[in-house]
Each structure stands twice: as C-alpha cells, then as structure tokens.
C-alpha cells in the first residue's frame, strides 16, 4: 500500500479548536482527512469529542455516534443543530453543504425561507474531510452556529455519513 494510506489521522488539539471557536468565525472547523486505512475512525473521533467537551467545560460526558447510508437528501433545509457542536465526515457521496453568515440573510434562514441562500453562497465539505460544525449552544457562538444541510442527491448515488455528537 502507498505510505500515504497508512498515515494515522492527526487531529488538532482541543485547545487549538477552542481558539478557533473563540475567534467568532462561522465556518466549519476542518479537523483533517479520513485517510488512514483500517483505523477506528469512530472511536478516535469519539475520544476527541470527549476531550473537546472537557476543554470547553460543557459538563457533558458522553457521545452519540451515527454512521448511516442516505439514499436521499436527509436534511434538505439549511439549519443549525441544537447542540454545542457536531463532528461530521462524509465517507461516500457528496459532502455536507454550508453557508457563511457573511453571504446570507440569517433571519431568512432561521425563518426557513429558501430565498435567504444565494446559489453562489453554498460551500461544500470534501468527501473524507472531517469537520466540526458549531451548533446553537456552542460556547463563543451561542445562537450562531454554522448553517448546513445535506446536498441534493445525485442519480444512483447515496451518501455514507459518520457523525459524532457530545451528549
């Protein structure tokens, strides 16, 4: 196997991610790429999510892990999750879409009006990119998490998505 496929995933420290969250940006925080063959990705991310929850002093001690195949657009509307943050990686199919506050009308999105999102404002995570999406109760961003959605389905293609949430 090529050496690149044998590299272990190196995640940023929870303290470094805390600093990124504190800067007020509304973008997802990229954590790396899921490249390592045979690595227990769900286990590694679960441990990391617990460490970040401790760093942020969330008072949470568990995680919820979900890995599911979605043949359709599971979450078609842009929304912010009602939790401190979610770690997400699309393992197959198109990556999660997101929009920046600077490019959209946040109030229209909250009211679920599609007109609040210009087509050229939609960004997407790459397949395999591990990202932290701040939610509504994220420290430093209370009420102002990252708006995101599932991408529209491609004909004959489903998505395989892994999420890890603090609980």
C-alpha positions as CSV (number, residue, x, y, z in Angstrom):
1,X,0.0,0.0,0.0
2,X,1.2,3.6,-0.6
3,X,2.6,5.2,2.6
4,X,0.0,7.9,2.5
5,X,-2.8,5.4,3.1
6,X,-1.0,4.1,6.2
7,X,-0.8,7.5,7.9
8,X,-2.7,7.9,11.2
9,X,-5.2,10.7,11.5
10,X,-3.7,13.6,13.4
11,X,-6.4,15.7,15.0
12,X,-5.7,19.2,16.2
13,X,-5.6,19.7,20.0
14,X,-8.9,20.6,21.7
15,X,-7.2,23.8,22.9
16,X,-6.4,24.8,19.3
17,X,-10.0,24.2,18.2
18,X,-11.2,26.2,21.2
19,X,-9.1,29.1,20.0
20,X,-10.7,28.8,16.5
21,X,-14.2,28.8,18.0
22,X,-13.3,31.9,20.1
23,X,-12.4,33.9,17.1
24,X,-16.1,34.2,16.1
25,X,-15.8,32.7,12.6
26,X,-19.0,31.0,11.4
27,X,-17.2,28.5,9.1
28,X,-16.8,24.8,9.9
29,X,-13.5,23.9,11.6
30,X,-11.6,21.5,9.4
31,X,-10.0,18.7,11.5
32,X,-8.3,16.7,8.8
33,X,-8.9,14.0,6.3
34,X,-10.1,10.4,7.0
35,X,-7.2,8.7,5.1
36,X,-5.9,6.1,7.5
37,X,-6.7,2.6,6.3
38,X,-8.1,0.3,9.0
39,X,-8.2,3.0,11.7
40,X,-11.1,3.1,14.1
41,X,-12.3,6.5,12.9
42,X,-15.5,6.5,15.0
43,X,-13.5,5.5,18.1
44,X,-10.8,8.1,17.5
45,X,-13.4,10.9,16.9
46,X,-15.4,9.9,20.0
47,X,-12.4,10.2,22.2
48,X,-11.5,13.5,20.6
49,X,-15.1,14.9,21.0
50,X,-15.0,14.0,24.7
51,X,-11.7,15.8,25.1
52,X,-13.1,18.9,23.4
53,X,-16.2,18.8,25.5
54,X,-13.9,18.8,28.6
55,X,-11.8,21.7,27.1
56,X,-14.9,23.7,26.6
57,X,-16.2,22.9,30.0
58,X,-19.5,21.7,28.7
59,X,-20.3,19.3,31.5
60,X,-21.0,16.5,29.1
61,X,-19.6,13.1,29.4
62,X,-20.8,11.0,26.5
63,X,-21.0,10.9,22.7
64,X,-23.6,9.7,20.2
65,X,-22.1,8.1,17.1
66,X,-24.1,7.6,14.0
67,X,-23.0,6.1,10.7
68,X,-25.7,5.8,8.1
69,X,-26.2,5.5,4.4
70,X,-28.6,8.1,3.0
71,X,-30.1,7.4,-0.5
72,X,-31.9,10.8,-0.4
73,X,-31.4,14.3,0.9
74,X,-31.8,13.7,4.6
75,X,-31.8,17.4,5.7
76,X,-32.8,19.5,2.6
77,X,-33.1,22.8,4.5
78,X,-30.2,24.8,5.9
79,X,-30.3,24.6,9.6
80,X,-28.1,24.9,12.8
81,X,-28.0,21.8,15.1
82,X,-29.3,22.3,18.6
83,X,-26.2,21.1,20.4
84,X,-22.8,22.5,21.1
85,X,-21.1,21.0,18.0
86,X,-21.2,18.1,15.7
87,X,-18.2,16.3,14.1
88,X,-19.1,15.1,10.6
89,X,-17.4,13.3,7.8
90,X,-18.9,12.1,4.5
91,X,-17.3,8.8,3.7
92,X,-19.1,8.3,0.3
93,X,-21.0,10.6,-1.9
94,X,-21.1,14.4,-1.9
95,X,-20.1,16.3,1.2
96,X,-22.2,18.4,3.6
97,X,-23.1,21.9,2.3
98,X,-22.8,25.0,4.4
99,X,-23.1,28.8,4.1
100,X,-21.4,31.7,5.8
101,X,-23.2,34.4,7.7
102,X,-21.5,37.0,5.6
103,X,-23.2,35.7,2.5
104,X,-26.7,35.0,3.6
105,X,-29.6,36.5,5.5
106,X,-29.5,34.7,8.8
107,X,-33.0,35.8,9.7
108,X,-34.4,34.4,6.5
109,X,-32.6,31.1,7.2
110,X,-34.0,30.9,10.7
111,X,-37.5,31.5,9.2
112,X,-36.7,28.7,6.7
113,X,-37.0,30.9,3.7
114,X,-35.1,29.4,0.8
115,X,-34.6,33.0,-0.6
116,X,-32.1,33.6,2.2
117,X,-29.4,31.5,0.4
118,X,-27.9,32.7,-3.0
119,X,-26.8,29.7,-5.0
120,X,-23.2,31.1,-5.2
121,X,-23.0,31.2,-1.4
122,X,-23.3,27.5,-0.9
123,X,-20.0,25.8,0.0
124,X,-19.4,22.0,0.5
125,X,-17.1,19.9,2.6
126,X,-15.0,17.5,0.6
127,X,-15.6,13.8,0.8
128,X,-13.4,12.5,3.6
129,X,-13.0,15.9,5.2
130,X,-13.6,15.7,9.0
131,X,-15.2,19.0,10.2
132,X,-16.6,20.4,13.4
133,X,-19.9,22.3,12.9
134,X,-20.6,24.7,15.7
135,X,-24.2,24.4,16.9
136,X,-26.7,26.7,18.6
137,X,-25.3,26.1,22.1
138,X,-21.6,26.3,21.2
139,X,-19.6,28.4,23.6
140,X,-18.4,31.7,21.9
141,X,-21.2,31.4,19.4
142,X,-24.4,30.8,21.4
143,X,-27.3,31.1,18.9
144,X,-25.0,31.5,15.9
145,X,-23.8,28.0,14.8
146,X,-23.0,27.0,11.2
147,X,-25.9,26.7,8.8
148,X,-25.6,23.4,6.9
149,X,-27.6,20.8,5.0
150,X,-27.4,17.5,3.2
151,X,-26.5,18.1,-0.5
152,X,-29.1,17.3,-3.2
153,X,-28.8,13.6,-4.2
154,X,-27.0,12.6,-7.4
155,X,-28.8,10.0,-9.5
156,X,-28.0,6.5,-8.3
157,X,-25.7,7.7,-5.6
158,X,-26.1,7.6,-1.8
159,X,-24.1,9.2,1.0
160,X,-22.4,7.4,3.8
161,X,-22.1,9.9,6.7
162,X,-20.4,9.5,10.1
163,X,-21.4,12.0,12.9
164,X,-20.2,12.2,16.5
165,X,-22.1,14.5,18.9
166,X,-21.3,15.3,22.5
167,X,-24.1,14.3,24.9
